[in-house]
Amino acid sequence: MISNNYSNRLFGRTRGKSKKKIDLKKYHQKVAKYQFQNCDEKINYILDIGTGYGETSIFLANQFLDKVIISCEKYIDGNIILLKNIEKNKIKNIRLYNGNAYDVLDKINRECFDLVWIFFPDPWPKNRHAKRRLVTSDFLIKIHKSLRMNSEIYIATDSTIYVRFILDSIYKCKDHFLWLNQSEMNLVIKDYFDIETKYYKKAINSQRIPSLFILRKL
Ligand SMILES: C[S@@+](CC[C@H](N)C(=O)[O-])C[C@H]1O[C@@H](n2cnc3c(N)ncnc32)[C@H](O)[C@@H]1O
């Protein structure tokens, strides 16, 4: 039986394989310009966790012009692409958190998110790596504390192993969330959003149909 306890350590890469030289000083200066500091009571926020190349954050920023998107990602190469796209498209409502999603949640001591997105979290399919999975019941309960009443979490994955793990996690915190789309046989993302991230395309090209879980805070 795999434990559903969380590990708040960071796993996986923070730099790409290409070994392309990055001017880290310049990078951190740019991050500082868009850095998420803390929640302002007057602003409505969306937390986008593990944004990869930032596609979901750009999508959410365009979709919700009245909200600020906090794009949380530890992967520097991905954040560089996101920063380029923010500037190219003159996007005003994205703040970046270059680091661990656990830390950003720890920084927030009140209910400030209207929505949390977790798109294609790393599945860590091997049993011995299961503790590295981000979406556990503990993690969902941690998010619960920073969600406004009736706000929602959207989780997408194309991994059958992770689907089972997420189902178990949802069951373990059933007093905290209502699983909104549990009665639908079809949990296909495209029924809800017109967005194709790198990992969505990877799934489709490999003939894996991604699933979407929608949880509402109780
Ligand atoms: C499989 S990628 C998905 C990227 C993107 N959401 C998409 O749909 O294309 C998962 C991302 O989550 C990031 N990640 C994993 N654990 C994280 C954590 N604890 N905090 C922030 N980002 C994390 C990884 O760096 C990686 O870029």
PDBQT file of the ligand as one rigid body, heavy atoms in Angstrom, charges set to zero:
ROOT
HETATM    1  C1  LIG A 301       4.794  17.256 -16.355  1.00  0.00    +0.000 C 
HETATM    2  S1  LIG A 301       5.125  18.954 -16.126  1.00  0.00    +0.000 S 
HETATM    3  C2  LIG A 301       3.593  19.730 -16.631  1.00  0.00    +0.000 C 
HETATM    4  C3  LIG A 301       3.777  21.129 -17.133  1.00  0.00    +0.000 C 
HETATM    5  C4  LIG A 301       2.500  21.859 -17.590  1.00  0.00    +0.000 C 
HETATM    6  N1  LIG A 301       1.550  22.022 -16.506  1.00  0.00    +0.000 N 
HETATM    7  C5  LIG A 301       1.852  21.220 -18.778  1.00  0.00    +0.000 C 
HETATM    8  O1  LIG A 301       0.679  20.832 -18.694  1.00  0.00    +0.000 OA
HETATM    9  O2  LIG A 301       2.494  21.147 -19.839  1.00  0.00    +0.000 OA
HETATM   10  C6  LIG A 301       5.053  19.119 -14.349  1.00  0.00    +0.000 C 
HETATM   11  C7  LIG A 301       5.735  20.380 -13.856  1.00  0.00    +0.000 C 
HETATM   12  O3  LIG A 301       5.546  20.512 -12.461  1.00  0.00    +0.000 OA
HETATM   13  C8  LIG A 301       6.717  21.105 -11.900  1.00  0.00    +0.000 C 
HETATM   14  N2  LIG A 301       6.746  20.789 -10.467  1.00  0.00    +0.000 N 
HETATM   15  C9  LIG A 301       6.853  19.557  -9.906  1.00  0.00    +0.000 A 
HETATM   16  N3  LIG A 301       6.838  19.643  -8.563  1.00  0.00    +0.000 NA
HETATM   17  C10 LIG A 301       6.707  20.972  -8.267  1.00  0.00    +0.000 A 
HETATM   18  C11 LIG A 301       6.629  21.692  -7.043  1.00  0.00    +0.000 A 
HETATM   19  N4  LIG A 301       6.671  21.067  -5.861  1.00  0.00    +0.000 N 
HETATM   20  N5  LIG A 301       6.519  23.041  -7.110  1.00  0.00    +0.000 NA
HETATM   21  C12 LIG A 301       6.487  23.678  -8.322  1.00  0.00    +0.000 A 
HETATM   22  N6  LIG A 301       6.547  23.042  -9.507  1.00  0.00    +0.000 NA
HETATM   23  C13 LIG A 301       6.659  21.712  -9.485  1.00  0.00    +0.000 A 
HETATM   24  C14 LIG A 301       7.851  20.463 -12.700  1.00  0.00    +0.000 C 
HETATM   25  O4  LIG A 301       9.029  21.236 -12.661  1.00  0.00    +0.000 OA
HETATM   26  C15 LIG A 301       7.244  20.375 -14.097  1.00  0.00    +0.000 C 
HETATM   27  O5  LIG A 301       7.589  21.480 -14.892  1.00  0.00    +0.000 OA
ENDROOT
TORSDOF 0
